[in-house]
Amino acid sequence: MAKINVRSPYFVSTTQAGMVSASIEIFIYTGVQTTDRPTNATYSLSSNAVLGRVDFEIADLVQDYITMSLDYANTATIANNVWVDYQVTRNFFNTSTVQTMVQLRGFDGYGYIEDGVNPQLSGQAGLLSNTYIVKNADDTLYFPVDNNFNGTTVEFKKDGAIVNTITITSTTNSYDQVQYFSNTGNSDNVDQIEVVTGGARTIYTVENIEECLDTPFRLTFVNKFGALQSVVMFKKSVRNMNTNVKYYKKNIIENGNYSLGNAQKSCVTKNANESLNLNSGFYPESNNSVFKELLLSKKVWIDYESNEIPCNISSSAITFQTSRNNKLINYALNIEFANDVIQNIR
C-alpha cells in the first residue's frame, strides 16, 4: 500500500479530456482501516481544471494529524501513523463521475529532492538508512520495521548464531504500521540483525560500545521514514545554562523618602534554559546519513538523568566527514532542552 510522507508534498492528480473541475474528499483517521473511517470527510477541496487536469496537494493537511511521542512499550501512545483515504470526483458540463476510493498510510517522513514527486521510501522492511548500527552496550536495541512486509523475519544474531527471531505481522490498525522489535534480555550481546524477505537478506551490523570515561547521551529522533531511531553521543559533554529575565523600574519613594535596600530595577520574571555541547566519538562514515537525518528531524529526545526529555538541535550546520579527509570521524553538536528549568506550565 502506498505511503504519504507528510513532510514532502503529495500530489493527487486527475486528468480527463473535457473535465471542467474536480473535487476531493479526504478522510484522515486512526484505528482500524476503513472500519473507523469517519462518515464526514476531514477536508473537502475543489478546483477548476486547466486543460482537463487538476492537482491537489494534500500532505500539509495530513501533517497536523500525525503526532509522535517516545514510548516503545505503548504503540498507541507513539501514534506515529494515520490512514489517509481520498476520493476524487470529476465534473463535466452535464455530468460527474466518482472515482474509486484510494487508501494511503500516513507517515511523518520525507523524501530528498532526488527522490522525486510523492516519495515512497519503500522497498525495505527495516526503516533505517544505515546498515551499521552503533549503540551503547547498556542500551536496549529497538529496530523499526514496516509492518506492510508481512511474513518478513528479523533475526537477531550473536557471533553468527541466531538468538531470537521475530516475524512481521501486518495489521489494519494505524498504530501498528511501524513496529519496534527488540531482543529483550539479549540485546546487549547482539552484533548482527538480518532482515529476511522471501529469499533476500539485508544485513545490519551492530557495534556495542562500552564507554568507561565519559557519560554517553542517547538522542532519539524521527528519521526520514517517520520512525524512531537513536544515535549515541559517547564522548565529552559540557552542560550550560542561560537565564532570561524581564525587569521593570519600580517607584521606591515612600513618605517622601526611599531606602537603599529597595531596588528600582525589579525582576518581573526569570527563568533559564539548559543546553549541552556533545561529541559523538568515532563513527563509521556510513553513519553520515544518520547525523543528516538527526539535524533534519523536527522531534528529538535525549536520555538525560534516566528521563527521555524533548530537546532541539541548536546546531544549524554540519560538515560531513570522511575517513579519507578526517581519518577518525567525530561530530560535535549543541542541543537545547525544550523545556524551561523552572516549571512554569500554566
BADOKOL-167816 format. One record per residue (C-alpha): residue number from 1; residue in three letters; chain; x, y, z. Coordinates in nm, 2 decimals, always signed. Example, Ala and Ser with C-alpha at 12.3 -4.5 7.8 and 13.67 -1.06 7.14 Angstrom:
BEGIN
+-----+---------+--------+--------+--------+--------+
: num : residuo : cadena :     xx :     yy :     zz :
+-----+---------+--------+--------+--------+--------+
:   1 :     ALA :      A :  +1.23 :  -0.45 :  +0.78 :
:   2 :     SER :      A :  +1.37 :  -0.11 :  +0.71 :
+-----+---------+--------+--------+--------+--------+
REM end
This chain:
BEGIN
+-----+---------+--------+--------+--------+--------+
: num : residuo : cadena :     xx :     yy :     zz :
+-----+---------+--------+--------+--------+--------+
:   1 :     MET :      A :  +0.00 :  +0.00 :  +0.00 :
:   2 :     ALA :      A :  +0.13 :  +0.34 :  -0.10 :
:   3 :     LYS :      A :  +0.25 :  +0.59 :  +0.17 :
:   4 :     ILE :      A :  +0.21 :  +0.96 :  +0.21 :
:   5 :     ASN :      A :  +0.52 :  +1.11 :  +0.37 :
:   6 :     VAL :      A :  +0.37 :  +1.42 :  +0.51 :
:   7 :     ARG :      A :  +0.69 :  +1.64 :  +0.53 :
:   8 :     SER :      A :  +0.71 :  +1.63 :  +0.15 :
:   9 :     PRO :      A :  +0.44 :  +1.74 :  -0.08 :
:  10 :     TYR :      A :  +0.20 :  +1.47 :  -0.20 :
:  11 :     PHE :      A :  +0.01 :  +1.54 :  -0.52 :
:  12 :     VAL :      A :  -0.32 :  +1.38 :  -0.62 :
:  13 :     SER :      A :  -0.36 :  +1.44 :  -0.99 :
:  14 :     THR :      A :  -0.67 :  +1.37 :  -1.20 :
:  15 :     THR :      A :  -0.69 :  +1.41 :  -1.58 :
:  16 :     GLN :      A :  -0.96 :  +1.36 :  -1.84 :
:  17 :     ALA :      A :  -1.04 :  +1.54 :  -2.16 :
:  18 :     GLY :      A :  -1.34 :  +1.77 :  -2.12 :
:  19 :     MET :      A :  -1.32 :  +1.78 :  -1.74 :
:  20 :     VAL :      A :  -1.40 :  +2.14 :  -1.62 :
:  21 :     SER :      A :  -1.34 :  +2.09 :  -1.25 :
:  22 :     ALA :      A :  -1.27 :  +1.83 :  -0.98 :
:  23 :     SER :      A :  -1.33 :  +1.79 :  -0.61 :
:  24 :     ILE :      A :  -1.17 :  +1.56 :  -0.35 :
:  25 :     GLU :      A :  -1.28 :  +1.43 :  -0.01 :
:  26 :     ILE :      A :  -1.00 :  +1.34 :  +0.23 :
:  27 :     PHE :      A :  -1.06 :  +1.12 :  +0.53 :
:  28 :     ILE :      A :  -0.78 :  +1.13 :  +0.79 :
:  29 :     TYR :      A :  -0.82 :  +0.89 :  +1.09 :
:  30 :     THR :      A :  -0.66 :  +0.64 :  +1.32 :
:  31 :     GLY :      A :  -0.77 :  +0.30 :  +1.44 :
:  32 :     VAL :      A :  -0.88 :  +0.02 :  +1.21 :
:  33 :     GLN :      A :  -0.86 :  +0.10 :  +0.84 :
:  34 :     THR :      A :  -1.20 :  +0.15 :  +0.67 :
:  35 :     THR :      A :  -1.39 :  +0.04 :  +0.98 :
:  36 :     ASP :      A :  -1.30 :  +0.36 :  +1.17 :
:  37 :     ARG :      A :  -1.32 :  +0.59 :  +0.88 :
:  38 :     PRO :      A :  -1.55 :  +0.89 :  +0.97 :
:  39 :     THR :      A :  -1.87 :  +0.94 :  +0.79 :
:  40 :     ASN :      A :  -1.79 :  +1.30 :  +0.70 :
:  41 :     ALA :      A :  -1.47 :  +1.40 :  +0.52 :
:  42 :     THR :      A :  -1.19 :  +1.57 :  +0.72 :
:  43 :     TYR :      A :  -1.14 :  +1.80 :  +0.42 :
:  44 :     SER :      A :  -1.33 :  +1.87 :  +0.10 :
:  45 :     LEU :      A :  -1.15 :  +2.06 :  -0.17 :
:  46 :     SER :      A :  -1.24 :  +2.17 :  -0.52 :
:  47 :     SER :      A :  -1.06 :  +2.33 :  -0.81 :
:  48 :     ASN :      A :  -1.12 :  +2.43 :  -1.17 :
:  49 :     ALA :      A :  -0.95 :  +2.22 :  -1.44 :
:  50 :     VAL :      A :  -0.68 :  +2.35 :  -1.67 :
:  51 :     LEU :      A :  -0.67 :  +2.16 :  -1.99 :
:  52 :     GLY :      A :  -0.86 :  +1.88 :  -1.83 :
:  53 :     ARG :      A :  -0.62 :  +1.84 :  -1.53 :
:  54 :     VAL :      A :  -0.64 :  +1.92 :  -1.16 :
:  55 :     ASP :      A :  -0.37 :  +1.87 :  -0.90 :
:  56 :     PHE :      A :  -0.44 :  +1.86 :  -0.52 :
:  57 :     GLU :      A :  -0.15 :  +1.89 :  -0.27 :
:  58 :     ILE :      A :  -0.27 :  +1.71 :  +0.05 :
:  59 :     ALA :      A :  +0.04 :  +1.65 :  +0.26 :
:  60 :     ASP :      A :  +0.02 :  +1.98 :  +0.45 :
:  61 :     LEU :      A :  -0.34 :  +1.89 :  +0.55 :
:  62 :     VAL :      A :  -0.24 :  +1.55 :  +0.68 :
:  63 :     GLN :      A :  +0.07 :  +1.66 :  +0.87 :
:  64 :     ASP :      A :  -0.13 :  +1.82 :  +1.15 :
:  65 :     TYR :      A :  -0.29 :  +1.49 :  +1.24 :
:  66 :     ILE :      A :  +0.03 :  +1.29 :  +1.30 :
:  67 :     THR :      A :  +0.18 :  +1.31 :  +1.65 :
:  68 :     MET :      A :  +0.50 :  +1.14 :  +1.78 :
:  69 :     SER :      A :  +0.59 :  +1.05 :  +2.13 :
:  70 :     LEU :      A :  +0.86 :  +0.83 :  +2.28 :
:  71 :     ASP :      A :  +0.71 :  +0.52 :  +2.44 :
:  72 :     TYR :      A :  +0.82 :  +0.20 :  +2.28 :
:  73 :     ALA :      A :  +0.61 :  +0.00 :  +2.53 :
:  74 :     ASN :      A :  +0.29 :  +0.15 :  +2.40 :
:  75 :     THR :      A :  +0.25 :  +0.17 :  +2.03 :
:  76 :     ALA :      A :  -0.09 :  +0.35 :  +2.07 :
:  77 :     THR :      A :  +0.09 :  +0.63 :  +2.26 :
:  78 :     ILE :      A :  +0.36 :  +0.67 :  +1.98 :
:  79 :     ALA :      A :  +0.07 :  +0.72 :  +1.74 :
:  80 :     ASN :      A :  +0.31 :  +0.77 :  +1.45 :
:  81 :     ASN :      A :  +0.07 :  +0.69 :  +1.16 :
:  82 :     VAL :      A :  -0.27 :  +0.77 :  +1.03 :
:  83 :     TRP :      A :  -0.49 :  +0.64 :  +0.75 :
:  84 :     VAL :      A :  -0.55 :  +0.88 :  +0.46 :
:  85 :     ASP :      A :  -0.84 :  +0.78 :  +0.23 :
:  86 :     TYR :      A :  -0.94 :  +1.01 :  -0.05 :
:  87 :     GLN :      A :  -1.20 :  +1.01 :  -0.33 :
:  88 :     VAL :      A :  -1.19 :  +1.23 :  -0.64 :
:  89 :     THR :      A :  -1.50 :  +1.34 :  -0.83 :
:  90 :     ARG :      A :  -1.45 :  +1.46 :  -1.19 :
:  91 :     ASN :      A :  -1.70 :  +1.72 :  -1.31 :
:  92 :     PHE :      A :  -1.80 :  +1.78 :  -1.67 :
:  93 :     PHE :      A :  -2.06 :  +2.01 :  -1.83 :
:  94 :     ASN :      A :  -2.35 :  +1.78 :  -1.79 :
:  95 :     THR :      A :  -2.23 :  +1.50 :  -1.56 :
:  96 :     SER :      A :  -1.99 :  +1.39 :  -1.29 :
:  97 :     THR :      A :  -1.80 :  +1.07 :  -1.22 :
:  98 :     VAL :      A :  -1.69 :  +0.95 :  -0.88 :
:  99 :     GLN :      A :  -1.35 :  +0.77 :  -0.88 :
: 100 :     THR :      A :  -1.25 :  +0.47 :  -0.67 :
: 101 :     MET :      A :  -1.16 :  +0.54 :  -0.31 :
: 102 :     VAL :      A :  -0.78 :  +0.54 :  -0.27 :
: 103 :     GLN :      A :  -0.62 :  +0.44 :  +0.07 :
: 104 :     LEU :      A :  -0.28 :  +0.55 :  +0.19 :
: 105 :     ARG :      A :  -0.07 :  +0.51 :  +0.50 :
: 106 :     GLY :      A :  +0.04 :  +0.84 :  +0.65 :
: 107 :     PHE :      A :  +0.40 :  +0.87 :  +0.79 :
: 108 :     ASP :      A :  +0.58 :  +1.16 :  +0.95 :
: 109 :     GLY :      A :  +0.86 :  +1.11 :  +0.69 :
: 110 :     TYR :      A :  +1.00 :  +1.29 :  +0.39 :
: 111 :     GLY :      A :  +1.20 :  +1.24 :  +0.07 :
: 112 :     TYR :      A :  +1.51 :  +1.42 :  -0.05 :
: 113 :     ILE :      A :  +1.49 :  +1.63 :  -0.37 :
: 114 :     GLU :      A :  +1.64 :  +1.34 :  -0.57 :
: 115 :     ASP :      A :  +1.36 :  +1.11 :  -0.46 :
: 116 :     GLY :      A :  +1.12 :  +1.28 :  -0.69 :
: 117 :     VAL :      A :  +0.75 :  +1.35 :  -0.66 :
: 118 :     ASN :      A :  +0.54 :  +1.17 :  -0.39 :
: 119 :     PRO :      A :  +0.85 :  +0.98 :  -0.25 :
: 120 :     GLN :      A :  +0.75 :  +0.63 :  -0.12 :
: 121 :     LEU :      A :  +1.07 :  +0.54 :  +0.06 :
: 122 :     SER :      A :  +0.97 :  +0.17 :  +0.02 :
: 123 :     GLY :      A :  +1.15 :  -0.14 :  -0.08 :
: 124 :     GLN :      A :  +1.28 :  -0.24 :  +0.26 :
: 125 :     ALA :      A :  +1.13 :  -0.36 :  +0.58 :
: 126 :     GLY :      A :  +1.39 :  -0.20 :  +0.81 :
: 127 :     LEU :      A :  +1.32 :  +0.17 :  +0.84 :
: 128 :     LEU :      A :  +1.68 :  +0.29 :  +0.87 :
: 129 :     SER :      A :  +1.91 :  +0.45 :  +0.61 :
: 130 :     ASN :      A :  +2.22 :  +0.30 :  +0.77 :
: 131 :     THR :      A :  +2.31 :  -0.07 :  +0.79 :
: 132 :     TYR :      A :  +2.58 :  -0.02 :  +1.05 :
: 133 :     ILE :      A :  +2.43 :  +0.05 :  +1.39 :
: 134 :     VAL :      A :  +2.64 :  +0.19 :  +1.68 :
: 135 :     LYS :      A :  +2.49 :  +0.17 :  +2.03 :
: 136 :     ASN :      A :  +2.58 :  +0.19 :  +2.39 :
: 137 :     ALA :      A :  +2.63 :  -0.16 :  +2.52 :
: 138 :     ASP :      A :  +2.39 :  -0.09 :  +2.81 :
: 139 :     ASP :      A :  +2.10 :  +0.02 :  +2.59 :
: 140 :     THR :      A :  +1.82 :  -0.18 :  +2.46 :
: 141 :     LEU :      A :  +1.82 :  -0.21 :  +2.08 :
: 142 :     TYR :      A :  +1.50 :  -0.11 :  +1.91 :
: 143 :     PHE :      A :  +1.48 :  -0.19 :  +1.54 :
: 144 :     PRO :      A :  +1.20 :  -0.02 :  +1.35 :
: 145 :     VAL :      A :  +1.02 :  -0.22 :  +1.08 :
: 146 :     ASP :      A :  +0.74 :  -0.15 :  +0.83 :
: 147 :     ASN :      A :  +0.46 :  -0.40 :  +0.91 :
: 148 :     ASN :      A :  +0.35 :  -0.39 :  +0.54 :
: 149 :     PHE :      A :  +0.62 :  -0.65 :  +0.48 :
: 150 :     ASN :      A :  +0.40 :  -0.93 :  +0.62 :
: 151 :     GLY :      A :  +0.59 :  -1.25 :  +0.68 :
: 152 :     THR :      A :  +0.94 :  -1.09 :  +0.68 :
: 153 :     THR :      A :  +1.15 :  -1.22 :  +0.96 :
: 154 :     VAL :      A :  +1.40 :  -1.03 :  +1.17 :
: 155 :     GLU :      A :  +1.68 :  -1.24 :  +1.31 :
: 156 :     PHE :      A :  +1.90 :  -1.12 :  +1.60 :
: 157 :     LYS :      A :  +2.24 :  -1.28 :  +1.60 :
: 158 :     LYS :      A :  +2.54 :  -1.31 :  +1.82 :
: 159 :     ASP :      A :  +2.87 :  -1.45 :  +1.68 :
: 160 :     GLY :      A :  +2.68 :  -1.59 :  +1.38 :
: 161 :     ALA :      A :  +2.42 :  -1.77 :  +1.59 :
: 162 :     ILE :      A :  +2.05 :  -1.67 :  +1.59 :
: 163 :     VAL :      A :  +1.95 :  -1.58 :  +1.94 :
: 164 :     ASN :      A :  +1.60 :  -1.46 :  +1.85 :
: 165 :     THR :      A :  +1.36 :  -1.44 :  +1.55 :
: 166 :     ILE :      A :  +1.06 :  -1.21 :  +1.52 :
: 167 :     THR :      A :  +0.82 :  -1.22 :  +1.23 :
: 168 :     ILE :      A :  +0.65 :  -0.91 :  +1.09 :
: 169 :     THR :      A :  +0.27 :  -0.95 :  +1.10 :
: 170 :     SER :      A :  +0.07 :  -0.69 :  +0.91 :
: 171 :     THR :      A :  -0.24 :  -0.54 :  +1.07 :
: 172 :     THR :      A :  -0.51 :  -0.30 :  +0.97 :
: 173 :     ASN :      A :  -0.46 :  -0.08 :  +1.28 :
: 174 :     SER :      A :  -0.28 :  +0.25 :  +1.22 :
: 175 :     TYR :      A :  -0.09 :  +0.23 :  +1.55 :
: 176 :     ASP :      A :  +0.10 :  -0.08 :  +1.43 :
: 177 :     GLN :      A :  +0.22 :  +0.04 :  +1.09 :
: 178 :     VAL :      A :  +0.57 :  +0.09 :  +1.24 :
: 179 :     GLN :      A :  +0.67 :  -0.18 :  +1.49 :
: 180 :     TYR :      A :  +0.98 :  -0.18 :  +1.71 :
: 181 :     PHE :      A :  +1.15 :  -0.51 :  +1.76 :
: 182 :     SER :      A :  +1.38 :  -0.55 :  +2.05 :
: 183 :     ASN :      A :  +1.57 :  -0.86 :  +2.16 :
: 184 :     THR :      A :  +1.48 :  -0.82 :  +2.53 :
: 185 :     GLY :      A :  +1.73 :  -0.99 :  +2.76 :
: 186 :     ASN :      A :  +1.99 :  -1.04 :  +2.48 :
: 187 :     SER :      A :  +2.00 :  -0.70 :  +2.32 :
: 188 :     ASP :      A :  +2.34 :  -0.61 :  +2.48 :
: 189 :     ASN :      A :  +2.50 :  -0.90 :  +2.31 :
: 190 :     VAL :      A :  +2.35 :  -0.88 :  +1.96 :
: 191 :     ASP :      A :  +2.61 :  -0.80 :  +1.69 :
: 192 :     GLN :      A :  +2.41 :  -0.85 :  +1.38 :
: 193 :     ILE :      A :  +2.05 :  -0.82 :  +1.25 :
: 194 :     GLU :      A :  +1.93 :  -1.00 :  +0.94 :
: 195 :     VAL :      A :  +1.60 :  -0.90 :  +0.78 :
: 196 :     VAL :      A :  +1.48 :  -1.18 :  +0.55 :
: 197 :     THR :      A :  +1.21 :  -1.10 :  +0.29 :
: 198 :     GLY :      A :  +1.15 :  -1.40 :  +0.07 :
: 199 :     GLY :      A :  +1.49 :  -1.51 :  -0.04 :
: 200 :     ALA :      A :  +1.65 :  -1.17 :  +0.00 :
: 201 :     ARG :      A :  +1.86 :  -1.08 :  +0.31 :
: 202 :     THR :      A :  +1.95 :  -0.73 :  +0.44 :
: 203 :     ILE :      A :  +2.23 :  -0.74 :  +0.70 :
: 204 :     TYR :      A :  +2.27 :  -0.48 :  +0.97 :
: 205 :     THR :      A :  +2.59 :  -0.48 :  +1.17 :
: 206 :     VAL :      A :  +2.56 :  -0.38 :  +1.54 :
: 207 :     GLU :      A :  +2.86 :  -0.24 :  +1.73 :
: 208 :     ASN :      A :  +2.82 :  -0.23 :  +2.11 :
: 209 :     ILE :      A :  +3.04 :  +0.03 :  +2.27 :
: 210 :     GLU :      A :  +3.13 :  +0.03 :  +2.64 :
: 211 :     GLU :      A :  +3.23 :  +0.39 :  +2.73 :
: 212 :     CYS :      A :  +3.42 :  +0.40 :  +3.06 :
: 213 :     LEU :      A :  +3.54 :  +0.76 :  +3.08 :
: 214 :     ASP :      A :  +3.26 :  +0.98 :  +2.96 :
: 215 :     THR :      A :  +2.88 :  +0.97 :  +3.01 :
: 216 :     PRO :      A :  +2.71 :  +0.87 :  +2.69 :
: 217 :     PHE :      A :  +2.39 :  +1.05 :  +2.59 :
: 218 :     ARG :      A :  +2.13 :  +0.88 :  +2.36 :
: 219 :     LEU :      A :  +1.94 :  +1.10 :  +2.12 :
: 220 :     THR :      A :  +1.63 :  +0.96 :  +1.98 :
: 221 :     PHE :      A :  +1.47 :  +1.12 :  +1.68 :
: 222 :     VAL :      A :  +1.21 :  +1.08 :  +1.40 :
: 223 :     ASN :      A :  +1.41 :  +0.98 :  +1.09 :
: 224 :     LYS :      A :  +1.32 :  +1.03 :  +0.72 :
: 225 :     PHE :      A :  +1.10 :  +0.72 :  +0.72 :
: 226 :     GLY :      A :  +0.88 :  +0.85 :  +1.00 :
: 227 :     ALA :      A :  +1.03 :  +0.60 :  +1.25 :
: 228 :     LEU :      A :  +1.21 :  +0.65 :  +1.58 :
: 229 :     GLN :      A :  +1.59 :  +0.60 :  +1.56 :
: 230 :     SER :      A :  +1.87 :  +0.66 :  +1.81 :
: 231 :     VAL :      A :  +2.22 :  +0.78 :  +1.79 :
: 232 :     VAL :      A :  +2.46 :  +0.79 :  +2.09 :
: 233 :     MET :      A :  +2.70 :  +1.08 :  +2.17 :
: 234 :     PHE :      A :  +2.97 :  +0.89 :  +2.36 :
: 235 :     LYS :      A :  +3.24 :  +1.15 :  +2.44 :
: 236 :     LYS :      A :  +3.30 :  +1.48 :  +2.61 :
: 237 :     SER :      A :  +2.99 :  +1.68 :  +2.71 :
: 238 :     VAL :      A :  +2.96 :  +2.03 :  +2.85 :
: 239 :     ARG :      A :  +2.65 :  +2.15 :  +3.03 :
: 240 :     ASN :      A :  +2.54 :  +2.51 :  +3.00 :
: 241 :     MET :      A :  +2.26 :  +2.73 :  +3.14 :
: 242 :     ASN :      A :  +2.14 :  +3.06 :  +3.00 :
: 243 :     THR :      A :  +1.90 :  +3.28 :  +3.20 :
: 244 :     ASN :      A :  +1.63 :  +3.51 :  +3.06 :
: 245 :     VAL :      A :  +1.48 :  +3.79 :  +3.27 :
: 246 :     LYS :      A :  +1.24 :  +4.08 :  +3.24 :
: 247 :     TYR :      A :  +1.27 :  +4.38 :  +3.46 :
: 248 :     TYR :      A :  +1.06 :  +4.69 :  +3.54 :
: 249 :     LYS :      A :  +1.16 :  +5.02 :  +3.70 :
: 250 :     LYS :      A :  +0.98 :  +5.05 :  +4.04 :
: 251 :     ASN :      A :  +0.90 :  +5.36 :  +4.22 :
: 252 :     ILE :      A :  +1.06 :  +5.32 :  +4.56 :
: 253 :     ILE :      A :  +0.96 :  +5.65 :  +4.72 :
: 254 :     GLU :      A :  +0.77 :  +5.60 :  +5.05 :
: 255 :     ASN :      A :  +0.66 :  +5.90 :  +5.25 :
: 256 :     GLY :      A :  +0.89 :  +6.14 :  +5.06 :
: 257 :     ASN :      A :  +1.20 :  +5.92 :  +5.12 :
: 258 :     TYR :      A :  +1.35 :  +5.59 :  +4.99 :
: 259 :     SER :      A :  +1.56 :  +5.31 :  +5.13 :
: 260 :     LEU :      A :  +1.88 :  +5.20 :  +4.96 :
: 261 :     GLY :      A :  +1.76 :  +4.84 :  +5.04 :
: 262 :     ASN :      A :  +1.48 :  +4.88 :  +4.78 :
: 263 :     ALA :      A :  +1.57 :  +4.81 :  +4.42 :
: 264 :     GLN :      A :  +1.45 :  +5.04 :  +4.14 :
: 265 :     LYS :      A :  +1.52 :  +4.77 :  +3.88 :
: 266 :     SER :      A :  +1.30 :  +4.49 :  +3.99 :
: 267 :     CYS :      A :  +1.25 :  +4.14 :  +3.84 :
: 268 :     VAL :      A :  +0.92 :  +4.05 :  +3.68 :
: 269 :     THR :      A :  +1.00 :  +3.71 :  +3.55 :
: 270 :     LYS :      A :  +1.31 :  +3.50 :  +3.55 :
: 271 :     ASN :      A :  +1.38 :  +3.15 :  +3.40 :
: 272 :     ALA :      A :  +1.66 :  +2.96 :  +3.23 :
: 273 :     ASN :      A :  +1.72 :  +2.71 :  +2.96 :
: 274 :     GLU :      A :  +1.99 :  +2.44 :  +2.98 :
: 275 :     SER :      A :  +2.19 :  +2.31 :  +2.69 :
: 276 :     LEU :      A :  +2.46 :  +2.05 :  +2.62 :
: 277 :     ASN :      A :  +2.76 :  +2.05 :  +2.39 :
: 278 :     LEU :      A :  +2.80 :  +1.69 :  +2.28 :
: 279 :     ASN :      A :  +3.07 :  +1.49 :  +2.10 :
: 280 :     SER :      A :  +2.98 :  +1.17 :  +1.92 :
: 281 :     GLY :      A :  +3.31 :  +0.98 :  +1.95 :
: 282 :     PHE :      A :  +3.43 :  +0.79 :  +1.65 :
: 283 :     TYR :      A :  +3.16 :  +0.68 :  +1.40 :
: 284 :     PRO :      A :  +3.20 :  +0.50 :  +1.06 :
: 285 :     GLU :      A :  +3.15 :  +0.71 :  +0.75 :
: 286 :     SER :      A :  +2.83 :  +0.51 :  +0.67 :
: 287 :     ASN :      A :  +2.66 :  +0.68 :  +0.96 :
: 288 :     ASN :      A :  +2.68 :  +1.03 :  +0.80 :
: 289 :     SER :      A :  +2.32 :  +0.97 :  +0.68 :
: 290 :     VAL :      A :  +2.22 :  +0.93 :  +1.05 :
: 291 :     PHE :      A :  +2.35 :  +1.26 :  +1.15 :
: 292 :     LYS :      A :  +2.20 :  +1.42 :  +0.84 :
: 293 :     GLU :      A :  +1.86 :  +1.29 :  +0.94 :
: 294 :     LEU :      A :  +1.91 :  +1.39 :  +1.30 :
: 295 :     LEU :      A :  +1.97 :  +1.76 :  +1.21 :
: 296 :     LEU :      A :  +1.66 :  +1.75 :  +0.98 :
: 297 :     SER :      A :  +1.43 :  +1.59 :  +1.24 :
: 298 :     LYS :      A :  +1.16 :  +1.80 :  +1.40 :
: 299 :     LYS :      A :  +1.13 :  +1.57 :  +1.70 :
: 300 :     VAL :      A :  +1.43 :  +1.48 :  +1.92 :
: 301 :     TRP :      A :  +1.46 :  +1.34 :  +2.27 :
: 302 :     ILE :      A :  +1.76 :  +1.30 :  +2.50 :
: 303 :     ASP :      A :  +1.81 :  +1.03 :  +2.76 :
: 304 :     TYR :      A :  +1.91 :  +1.26 :  +3.05 :
: 305 :     GLU :      A :  +1.92 :  +1.15 :  +3.41 :
: 306 :     SER :      A :  +1.70 :  +0.85 :  +3.34 :
: 307 :     ASN :      A :  +1.43 :  +1.06 :  +3.17 :
: 308 :     GLU :      A :  +1.35 :  +1.09 :  +2.80 :
: 309 :     ILE :      A :  +1.35 :  +1.47 :  +2.77 :
: 310 :     PRO :      A :  +1.25 :  +1.66 :  +2.45 :
: 311 :     CYS :      A :  +1.52 :  +1.88 :  +2.31 :
: 312 :     ASN :      A :  +1.61 :  +2.07 :  +2.00 :
: 313 :     ILE :      A :  +1.93 :  +2.05 :  +1.79 :
: 314 :     SER :      A :  +2.06 :  +2.41 :  +1.80 :
: 315 :     SER :      A :  +2.35 :  +2.33 :  +1.57 :
: 316 :     SER :      A :  +2.23 :  +2.46 :  +1.23 :
: 317 :     ALA :      A :  +2.53 :  +2.34 :  +1.02 :
: 318 :     ILE :      A :  +2.73 :  +2.02 :  +0.99 :
: 319 :     THR :      A :  +3.04 :  +1.94 :  +0.78 :
: 320 :     PHE :      A :  +3.01 :  +1.58 :  +0.67 :
: 321 :     GLN :      A :  +3.33 :  +1.39 :  +0.74 :
: 322 :     THR :      A :  +3.50 :  +1.11 :  +0.55 :
: 323 :     SER :      A :  +3.76 :  +0.86 :  +0.65 :
: 324 :     ARG :      A :  +3.99 :  +0.99 :  +0.38 :
: 325 :     ASN :      A :  +3.97 :  +1.35 :  +0.48 :
: 326 :     ASN :      A :  +3.93 :  +1.32 :  +0.85 :
: 327 :     LYS :      A :  +4.07 :  +0.98 :  +0.94 :
: 328 :     LEU :      A :  +3.86 :  +0.95 :  +1.25 :
: 329 :     ILE :      A :  +3.51 :  +1.08 :  +1.23 :
: 330 :     ASN :      A :  +3.37 :  +1.27 :  +1.53 :
: 331 :     TYR :      A :  +3.07 :  +1.50 :  +1.53 :
: 332 :     ALA :      A :  +3.01 :  +1.79 :  +1.77 :
: 333 :     LEU :      A :  +2.65 :  +1.90 :  +1.83 :
: 334 :     ASN :      A :  +2.48 :  +2.15 :  +2.05 :
: 335 :     ILE :      A :  +2.13 :  +2.06 :  +2.19 :
: 336 :     GLU :      A :  +1.89 :  +2.27 :  +2.39 :
: 337 :     PHE :      A :  +1.64 :  +2.13 :  +2.63 :
: 338 :     ALA :      A :  +1.29 :  +2.21 :  +2.50 :
: 339 :     ASN :      A :  +1.15 :  +2.30 :  +2.85 :
: 340 :     ASP :      A :  +1.25 :  +2.58 :  +3.08 :
: 341 :     VAL :      A :  +1.44 :  +2.50 :  +3.40 :
: 342 :     ILE :      A :  +1.17 :  +2.64 :  +3.63 :
: 343 :     GLN :      A :  +0.83 :  +2.46 :  +3.58 :
: 344 :     ASN :      A :  +0.61 :  +2.74 :  +3.45 :
: 345 :     ILE :      A :  +0.34 :  +2.54 :  +3.27 :
: 346 :     ARG :      A :  +0.00 :  +2.71 :  +3.32 :
+-----+---------+--------+--------+--------+--------+
REM end
